[in-house]
Amino acid sequence: MALRNPKGSDLTPLFDPRSIAVIGLLKEGFFGGYVVIKSLLNAGFKGEIFPVNPSYNEVLGLTVYPSIKDVPRKIDLVLIITGARSVPGILRECVEKGVRACIVVSDGFAERDEEGRRLQDEIVEIARRGNLRIVGPNTAGIANPAKGLIPNPYEMGYEKIKHGAIAVCAQTGMINPQAFPYGDLGYGVSKICDFGNKSDVDECDLMEYLESDPSTKVMTLYLESIKDGQRFLKVSKRVVSRKPVLILKSGRTEQGAHVSASHTGSLALDEQIFDAACKQSGILRLETFRELFELPKIFASQPLPKGNRLGIITFTGGVGVLAIDEGAKYGLSVPLLSSGTRKKLEAIFPGLGKRIVDMGPPMALINNYMPVYSEILKMVTLDPCIDSIFNVIWTGPSGEFMEKYLTIYRELQGSKKPIASWIYGPRLPFVREMTYRLEELGFPVFPDIEMAIKALGMASQYAKTKGGDQ
Amino acid sequence: MALRNPKGSDLTPLFDPRSIAVIGLLKEGFFGGYVVIKSLLNAGFKGEIFPVNPSYNEVLGLTVYPSIKDVPRKIDLVLIITGARSVPGILRECVEKGVRACIVVSDGFAERDEEGRRLQDEIVEIARRGNLRIVGPNTAGIANPAKGLIPNPYEMGYEKIKHGAIAVCAQTGMINPQAFPYGDLGYGVSKICDFGNKSDVDECDLMEYLESDPSTKVMTLYLESIKDGQRFLKVSKRVVSRKPVLILKSGRTEQGAHVSASHTGSLALDEQIFDAACKQSGILRLETFRELFELPKIFASQPLPKGNRLGIITFTGGVGVLAIDEGAKYGLSVPLLSSGTRKKLEAIFPGLGKRIVDMGPPMALINNYMPVYSEILKMVTLDPCIDSIFNVIWTGPSGEFMEKYLTIYRELQGSKKPIASWIYGPRLPFVREMTYRLEELGFPVFPDIEMAIKALGMASQYAKTKGGDQ
């Protein structure tokens, strides 16, 4: 496309800048440049920070420069929070200064009105000629937790984000740290990016960057539109062959697409084209907003399965039946366990399990329960008839099994088969604590039975896409 | 069916007994009659409790009787936790004593083996001849929180369940208080019933009982099989015309049905028959286990909508687009707001909303934000073009808006249009607290955008089923 920057894939200055200038609003408040700088300091950003605003001399212990020209050093990344009309002038200064990446938080562009659309065309033109990449406008920005780069323009209520293997990109600020509770999660993320109006940097640029980003093992995207169908198809095909790509696409209905255009200024592409692209490239398609954050977990910390044979360990037959039904949607089958495993299970408790292992009946009757449980979990994990494991955990009325469960899972670290867990129990605090701690250990826990199965189903589908050679 | 009790619908002794006998295991532990009695006492059960066990004289301050014949008073309900083989004899004694309802917690019946199946046939025959209703065997039992009737055989870690309008029935103990955190919920339930093996009391009996139970406004069921397709069709049609019935049916796949048979001893009915029954009677069909507890909330505390026109108030366009797309699945449309509302919104902030109200852009710019927000929420709720409302709440970095939100919602109590809310924010503790408190006020909060929309969609569908005359 004419407007795309020739150096399309080099987003290093965006995600790994050695220096960042923050231009605009420096007043204390819950939104603005002051918050950006505070967030960077809190998150432990190691690079240089240059606040820019003609009305201030100092903010948060940092020297404030009247304009970007006055900053005495090289600037890798500029973040702009000013009125829309002043953005073109600032960008010209950025180009003169040799800046390579800009985050334009300012709104009032194509999403607002005709004047805004003209302004947006103008800044894209400046960027293109000046070899400058723009994220936004109308964006809540980006994050790279490993580098303490959380230039968040909104107060978020926490300081750090765990570093992990999941990249989250979206055409909405709903994935940024002021909206999503990254600070309360047991798992971590590698990169966050809100495209905003996608005037320049778009889903394809991001996929290309993340494809070779060593921190990122899996990427999850929320899209309302695709900027360039042909490029999307080509790029996604290549990227998916290296890393799993999960996408939630909205704007599927005419009315949804219309409203999307009015809030992001982007035009929605025909739904069928996107559908076809998913099928051809092996993109894993999501269905709900929550899945954006849940389903990538299986790829972030677990190995890919070698096949579609699901093992189930539960405390109640009902969950087993639900899991079997759900697994069928994704081509998972629940086979007979190997004769060796079946014999051992039968010796532990009659009828304990042939296909699914139902720990419910023996639970009240077995003395020294946890060692037996541990043995069973390992037995199923090692069973040659099983490729992936759905394990159900009951936390009990007072979380009494938590430490023992964690010990057992620690012994499963490095297992060659993916394990998805679902935790339930009569007291939410224990369910939540156990979820957090298990995810800290690298074992994904899903909020629903069905989502755990979907995660394993997607892992199996992706393994097939990749040729099953992992 | 031959085995069905003639006095099919009278389950009053089961859910509202004046006296209950608990037969079997009285040893302290996390399972058994001791726990049942402790749970009844903790929950404040007002009726008489008669422990029965020949080896004890007293338990928890109550006299223990050697056998049921020795209990000097009338017994309405008997709960049995003994070995399977002793159950027929006990039931004969119950019949002699004039007992009308029994909960058989004991397992080892049709779900175990052939001998168990014969035992189960035997107890059903005893019940039928003796005019006795049986829940189970192999059940975790029932509950009626309004009466302090929580005869739970498993330690649950909390004492009370809030009384509410939702009845939860299932062919699994996963809905009972030892598995689901009723004690941590802002909303309440009217009745809980685990059918277990469904040897006698089944889904139709429950629907008939709940149909005329004044506490129950909505019923939600998890089924793996239907005992009698013809009766199910007839009963559900009549019940649905009075109260909404939500069903999650598993055992949909052949393998799932097979495993279901092995853990409940019930045969699964052809999936297509159930499908047809749902369509003919207007049963609302669920897709995930979590929906069993979430979706009925819209019926429990909110009025039915008069039509399918959805109003959306959000802080971000992306959520609006997702909501519109999702609504289309359930026939919800998102209309232009009335010209009066649109004018007022435009006066508050340019572009604030024509179809969806996006509070994001003005949020940072409006002084005295909450009164304006309150005005907008009321304006949309009263808009003549709108039948139901999806409201999105952002709790902020420190839950600072919580009290004000609650005040605003208090003013919406008694609204004639259903409101479904979704809460998000950067800190989970505030999201959770706000969810709890809003549900205490009677406003359902859904864990997902899509589920909130589905709830409103189902409310709209049900209103249509009922003739839209509510």
Interface residues (C-beta under 8 A of the other chain):
Chain A: G29 F30 F31 D107 E111 R112 D113 E155 M156 G157 Y158 A170 Q171 T172 G173 M174 P177 Q178 A179 F180 P181 Y182 G183 D184 Y222 E224 S250 G251 R252 T253 Q255 G256 A257 V259 S260 S262 H263 T264 E287 T288 F289 R290 T316 G317 G318 V319 G320 V321 L322 I324 D325 A328 S333 V334 G351 R355 I356 D358 G360 P361 A364 W394 G396 P397 S398 Y424 G425 P426 R427 L428 P429 V431 P447 D448 I449 E450
Chain B: F30 F31 D107 E111 R112 D113 E155 M156 G157 Y158 A170 Q171 T172 G173 M174 P177 Q178 A179 F180 P181 Y182 G183 D184 Y222 E224 S250 G251 R252 T253 Q255 G256 A257 V259 S260 S262 H263 T264 E287 T288 F289 R290 T316 G317 G318 V319 G320 V321 L322 I324 D325 A328 S333 V334 G351 R355 I356 D358 G360 P361 A364 W394 G396 P397 S398 Y424 G425 P426 R427 L428 P429 V431 P447 D448 I449 E450
